[in-house]
Amino acid sequence: MVCFRTLGISALAAVGCGPIAGTPLRDDDDGGSVHGGDGASSSSDGTGVDTTVDDTDTPEPVPTLCGAADITSPIAVLGIDGGLAVLRGDGSTAALELPPPSGVNLISSVQARGDFVAVVSASSTFDTVVHYDSEVHLLHADGALSWSAFEPDAYVSSPQVGVDGTIIATRSLEDNSSGSAVYQDGATLLTTTNFYPTGPLGRDGLAPGSWYADSITRVGWLSSFDGSLRETTFTPLVTWSPRPNGHIVYLTMDGPWRIVTDSPTGASSFEIPALAGADPAALLVLFSPSYDWMLARNGLSGASIRVSVATGVTDSVLVSWPAGVWEFDCYATGMQLDDSGGVLVATRDDQAARAQRFDPSSGTLTPIGEAVTAVDGMNISAFGDTYLVQTQGQGKTFCPPQTFEPSDTPLVGTTTQVVRPSDGVSLPVVTDGAWPSISPDGLCVAVIGAPNTTVTDLVSGEERILTGVQSVTWWSPSQ
């Protein structure tokens, strides 16, 4: 059964989605006994003796949200009522114990991973030039402050927190030089020029990132011990991606075309004969969110291949469209990949547009969500087993105008859908002044709006309604 809910900035209206919280459940065998209500249950052992058990003091278990291990496990950091708070497994919040800001016009960056939260606040003042000062804070997952560092005359942003609480962040100075800095126990351990981190410091003290040297963008790792740089084994093309464990996945033309998984201790790679003779300037390369799959598409011919990063196995993406169906005609609407290797593609017919998932291994094409009519563009993103499908109404994009025949499709124009087929969930989001944020694992969605934000567990249907929320930063996967 498909559980169809409408998600908005108020409570969900659920139809056919299981019992409503607080509703008594009837016995399946006699349909008559009702448990709950007065806190006691009665029965007889057949002797006429009343065996009533008073369970008024037995607490109901508190359901957890978003796959949290327990009710106190952190899920996300909320920008709420002008401050920051940790959202926990039971839906409660705990304020981050940040010191009072020392400046004005604050711009904050947040990253949460493992047992820690990194918060960077940059304040600005304007005289003849804009002047920045920054503060770097490390907090524990329960909200307690561990340490703070002050960076005068610098704009610090995009913090990445490692397993031991060491923070690496991008750092720009007022002389227009920029790079990064490493912070630990309230002190600045290391500053660099021209290195830009894309992940946290690992247990080996290395952080992935890029730098510019000899008129070329280099990719590799920075050592927090001595500031040295270690370049990847091969030269990546423009598209490369760091994994949570600090490894870097990329496509290279050093020798034959190959897909590479690189680390500071060595690289593994697989040749891709299907790309022989391909023009790199015409090649669009993208990865699945988990970096387990790569899609390479020739921008000139439209031919595409899917590659397993772990094995190098290559499949051609040859879609046999059903009669009357074709790929959406918009330069901004391109194929994407999900974490199972499915190819996500926007399609349309004479009446409506629809997101589809194509499996190159089986050749099957499966619809995602509901069809939408009167649109000029469609974008599809994957978060684990959850998909975000967004359409842009006619005249809202730079894509070629689309025409549609009359349709009774209920969704029209600019729409947002959150779809989780594995749990039979399809949620049109009411986007009037609200926007969705999906957790990286796809287990949860927050629809952020004013005055209320709704956090929904897409597996259990549990939800919490919060007020005053301006932003949601989901907990990042641990290394």
Secondary structure, DSSP 8 states (H G I E B T S, - for coil): --EEEEB-SS--EEESSS--TT---B-TTTS--B--SSSEE--B-SSS-B--EE-TTS------STT-SSTTSEEEEEEETTEEEEEETTS-EEE------SSSS-EEEEEEETTEEEEEEEEEEESSSEEEEEEEEEEETTS-EEEEEEEETEEEEEEEE-TTS-EEEEEEETTS-EEEEEEETTEEEEEEESEEESS---TTSEEEEEEEETTEEEEEEEETTT--EEE-SS-EEEEEEE-TTS-EEEEE-SSS-EEEEEETTEEEEEE-GGGTT--GGGEEEEE-TTSSEEEEEETTT--EEEEETTT--EEE------TT-EE---TT---EE-TTS-EEEEEE-SS-EEEEEEETTTTEEEEEEEEEESEEEEEEEEETTEEEEEEEETTSSSS----------SEESSEEEEEEGGGTEEEEB--TT-EEEE-TTSSEEEEE-SSEEEEEETTT--EEEEESEEEEEE-B---
